[in-house]
Amino acid sequence: MEDRYQSTIYIWDRRVLHISRFPDIAEHRLGAAALIIGLDGTFSVLETETENWRECRTALIPPGCVHENQFGGTAAAILHIEPESIDYMNITGSMPHGDWQVMYDHIDEENLIQLINKIHDEAPSVNDAKNLIKQVIYGTGYDYENEEKIDPRIRKVLDMIRAEPSASYSMEELAEVVNLSPTRFIHLFKEQTGVPIRRFRQWVRMKTVITYVADGSSLTDAALDAGFTDSAHFSRAFRNMFGITPSSVFNRSQTMRYFVEE
């Protein structure tokens, strides 16, 4: 019997949606927040600091949280959200339960599952899918265009990194751009985004790799063009951030559907 679920990735400016059947995922630390939605069953999350597994259909993983996932082949959607965005703040308000850092049990869980299944089954354009994702995050009738509440100095640095993912700016260079001491800059960046600048830069590079692969590049060329020094460097960083190997996602024997916002 043919599997209903086909691996699918949507990439927008501040969000990435990955729908697939996922294996169990080893300990890792994301560079962005992630809303995980079990589409045809439950999955389990282990926060490393609690040592307690929790079974659920929806979980919100904060940026930088060390955790593991047990999917066991369950179909799920992982919506990666830029850590400084109002997306993250809004979803946080819709997740009523939590033991430590991870939050569980979205208040509109069944509707979320239906919306993500609609995106998977209908494969809408990247813009139409974006509007559906806004419903996932905000419901209806919300002013999506509100600006994030973030220090403008950190916003300037985030925009610099996004504009040139392969650039390896030093901490001193970035601090100088926003007229801060390196120590104060490092502290303020983590305070505003929830992750160290090095991890955020790797997250942006990961998104860039996916975009290049979607455009036809080989995984090796995409990694080099995005700023990784070599394939081994990319593989280590990928496993550290996502808990699985790049080959388990970009397996050429699978048909991956890519949708990338221009």
C-alpha positions in Angstrom: 0.0 0.0 0.0 1.4 3.4 -1.0 2.3 5.7 1.8 0.1 8.8 1.9 3.0 11.0 3.1 5.7 12.3 0.8 8.7 14.2 2.1 8.0 17.9 1.6 9.9 21.1 2.5 8.6 24.7 2.3 11.1 27.5 2.8 10.0 31.1 3.6 12.1 34.0 4.8 11.6 33.3 8.5 10.1 29.8 8.5 10.8 26.3 7.2 8.2 23.5 7.2 9.3 19.9 6.8 6.7 17.2 6.5 7.9 13.6 6.4 8.0 10.2 8.2 10.7 10.7 10.7 13.1 8.2 12.4 14.0 8.5 16.1 16.2 11.6 16.4 19.2 11.7 18.8 20.1 14.5 21.2 20.4 17.8 19.4 20.1 21.5 19.8 18.2 23.6 17.2 19.1 27.0 16.0 15.5 28.1 15.8 12.3 27.3 17.6 10.3 24.3 16.3 6.6 23.4 16.4 6.2 19.7 16.0 2.9 18.2 14.9 2.2 14.5 14.8 0.1 13.9 11.7 -0.9 10.2 12.0 0.0 9.5 15.6 1.8 10.6 18.7 5.5 11.1 19.2 7.7 11.5 22.3 10.1 14.2 23.4 12.9 13.9 26.0 14.3 17.2 27.5 17.8 16.2 28.4 17.7 18.1 31.6 14.5 16.4 32.9 15.3 12.8 31.8 11.5 12.2 31.3 10.0 11.2 28.0 6.6 12.8 27.2 4.2 11.5 24.6 2.1 14.1 22.7 0.7 15.2 19.3 2.1 18.8 19.4 5.2 20.2 21.1 7.0 23.6 20.9 10.8 23.3 21.2 12.5 26.5 22.3 15.6 27.6 20.4 18.7 26.1 21.9 16.9 23.4 23.9 18.8 20.1 24.1 16.3 17.3 23.4 15.6 14.0 21.7 12.6 12.8 19.7 11.0 9.4 19.3 9.0 9.2 16.1 9.5 5.6 15.1 8.4 6.4 11.5 5.4 8.5 12.5 4.4 11.1 9.9 5.0 14.6 11.4 5.5 18.2 10.5 8.3 20.3 12.0 7.8 24.0 11.6 11.0 25.8 12.2 10.5 29.4 13.4 13.1 32.2 13.6 13.8 32.7 17.3 13.2 36.4 17.4 9.9 36.4 15.5 6.4 37.1 16.8 5.5 33.6 15.5 7.3 32.1 18.4 5.7 34.4 21.0 2.3 33.7 19.7 2.6 29.9 19.6 4.0 30.0 23.2 0.7 31.5 24.3 -1.2 28.6 22.7 0.7 25.7 24.4 -0.6 25.3 28.0 1.5 22.5 29.3 5.2 21.9 30.0 7.6 20.3 32.4 10.7 22.4 31.8 11.4 24.3 28.6 9.4 22.3 26.0 5.7 23.2 25.8 2.9 20.8 24.8 -0.7 20.3 23.7 -1.6 23.2 21.4 -5.1 24.4 22.3 -6.3 24.0 18.7 -4.5 20.8 18.0 -7.0 19.1 15.7 -7.2 22.2 13.5 -3.4 22.3 13.2 -3.3 18.7 12.1 -6.0 19.3 9.5 -4.2 22.4 8.1 -0.8 20.7 7.8 -2.5 17.7 6.1 -4.2 20.1 3.7 -0.8 21.6 2.8 0.7 18.1 2.3 -2.2 16.7 0.3 -2.8 19.7 -1.9 0.8 20.9 -2.3 -0.3 24.6 -2.7 2.0 27.3 -4.0 4.5 28.7 -1.6 2.4 31.8 -1.1 -0.8 29.9 -0.5 0.9 27.6 1.9 2.3 30.7 3.7 -1.3 31.9 4.3 -2.2 28.5 5.7 0.8 28.5 8.0 -0.3 31.9 9.3 -3.6 30.2 10.3 -1.6 27.6 12.1 0.4 30.2 14.1 -2.2 32.9 14.6 -5.7 31.6 13.8 -7.9 34.0 11.8 -8.3 37.7 12.1 -4.8 38.4 13.4 -2.6 41.3 12.2 0.3 39.3 10.8 2.4 42.3 9.9 3.2 43.4 13.5 6.9 43.9 13.9 8.9 41.7 16.2 9.8 43.2 19.5 13.6 43.0 19.1 16.4 45.4 19.8 17.2 47.2 16.5 20.9 46.6 16.9 20.3 42.8 17.0 17.9 43.1 14.1 20.7 44.8 12.1 23.0 41.9 12.8 20.4 39.3 11.9 19.8 41.0 8.6 23.5 41.0 7.9 23.9 37.3 8.5 20.8 36.5 6.4 22.1 38.7 3.6 25.5 36.9 3.4 25.2 33.4 5.0 28.7 32.4 3.9 30.4 35.4 5.4 32.3 34.6 8.6 32.1 37.8 10.5 34.0 37.8 13.8 32.3 38.8 17.0 34.4 41.9 17.1 33.3 43.0 13.6 29.6 42.4 14.4 29.9 44.2 17.8 31.6 47.2 16.1 28.8 47.5 13.5 26.3 48.1 16.3 28.6 50.0 18.6 28.8 47.5 21.4 31.6 45.8 23.2 32.0 42.1 22.1 31.0 41.0 25.6 27.9 43.1 25.7 27.0 42.1 22.1 27.3 38.4 22.8 25.1 38.7 25.9 22.5 40.9 24.1 22.3 38.6 21.1 21.6 35.5 23.2 19.1 37.5 25.4 17.2 38.6 22.3 17.2 35.4 20.3 17.7 32.6 22.7 20.7 31.2 20.9 24.4 32.1 20.6 25.3 33.9 17.4 27.3 30.9 16.1 24.3 28.6 16.3 22.1 31.2 14.6 24.6 31.6 11.8 24.7 27.8 11.3 20.9 27.7 11.2 20.9 30.4 8.4 23.5 28.4 6.5 21.4 25.2 6.9 18.4 27.0 5.3 20.7 28.2 2.5 21.9 24.7 1.8 18.3 23.4 1.5 17.5 26.3 -0.9 20.5 25.5 -3.1 19.7 21.8 -3.2 16.1 22.7 -4.1 17.6 24.7 -7.0 19.5 21.7 -8.3 22.9 21.9 -6.6 24.6 18.8 -5.2 24.6 18.6 -1.4 28.4 19.0 -1.3 28.4 22.1 -3.5 25.4 23.6 -1.6 27.2 23.2 1.7 30.4 24.8 0.4 28.6 27.7 -1.2 26.6 28.3 2.1 29.9 28.7 4.0 30.8 25.3 5.4 34.4 24.4 5.0 33.9 20.9 3.7 31.4 18.0 3.7 32.6 16.7 7.0 32.1 20.1 8.6 28.5 20.3 7.2 27.7 16.7 8.3 28.9 17.3 11.9 27.0 20.6 12.1 23.8 19.1 10.6 23.8 16.2 13.0 24.5 18.5 16.0 21.6 20.7 15.0 19.0 18.2 13.8 20.0 14.9 15.4 20.1 13.0 12.2 22.5 12.7 9.2 22.1 14.8 6.1 21.7 11.6 4.0 18.6 10.7 6.0 16.9 13.9 4.7 18.5 14.3 1.3 18.3 10.7 0.3 18.3 10.6 -3.5 16.1 7.5 -3.5 13.3 9.5 -2.0 11.2 12.0 -3.9 11.4 15.3 -2.0 9.1 18.1 -2.9 10.6 21.6 -2.5 8.8 24.9 -2.4 11.0 28.0 -1.9 9.8 31.6 -1.5 11.5 33.9 -3.9 
